Amino acid sequence: MIVKVCGLNSQANALDVVLAGADMVGFIFHPASPRLILQPFGAEFNGSIPSFVKRVGVFVNASLEEVLIANANYSLDIVQLHGEENTDYCARLMDMGIPVIKAFSVDERFDFRITNAFHPYCTMFLFDASGRNRGGNGISFSWDLLNSYVGETPFLLSGGISIHHLPTINEMKHPAMVGVDINSRFEISPGVKDIAKVREFVEGIQKKKLKVTGHDER
């Protein structure tokens, strides 16, 4: 199971998260977020991140120009879209060779058929709890709702995940679920993670790798 640690805004802390075993590290480029990444990565950071750890840039209704600039300046591997971006937006990024994770806010009213149109243009989906903010709300949705998702695009589960969810996550058998996204429940302060908690979670999760450029497991 992939572990993505999102909302990092301290390079030193992000390096510690990588050493703790994260498969993906997420950096938020949404100006309204308290976890906004402000400084470009330094040479030490760039030289210390293994190629198999994927850098994910998180955007909310940003212009394509903004995404492309951040993608180049931060050497992002994947772009995660957390707003109302449409299929054309995703397709343009994929045409430029930039893998896309499209996030969806889930509650009892969410219709998983909405994801069908995005399938050709996204490497993965992310299912997060619907809340006041665009992620990082620290709340979960009913994971039984995932039974309504029958698509083939793999997804990450997000929303209020804590160390206490490990047993339940390890028992989940949804064929398209390939990982989890953790954030606020592992923080010391917004953007800074508790490394001991992250390491405990990573060591407790059942591991499975996924190529970020397609839907094939490895």
Helices and strands as residue ranges (DSSP letters): E 2-5, H 11-19, E 24-28, H 43-48, E 54-59, H 64-73, E 78-81, H 87-95, E 100-106, G 112-121, E 124-129, G 143-148, E 155-157, G 163-165, H 166-171, E 177-182, G 184-186, E 187-189, E 192-193, H 195-204
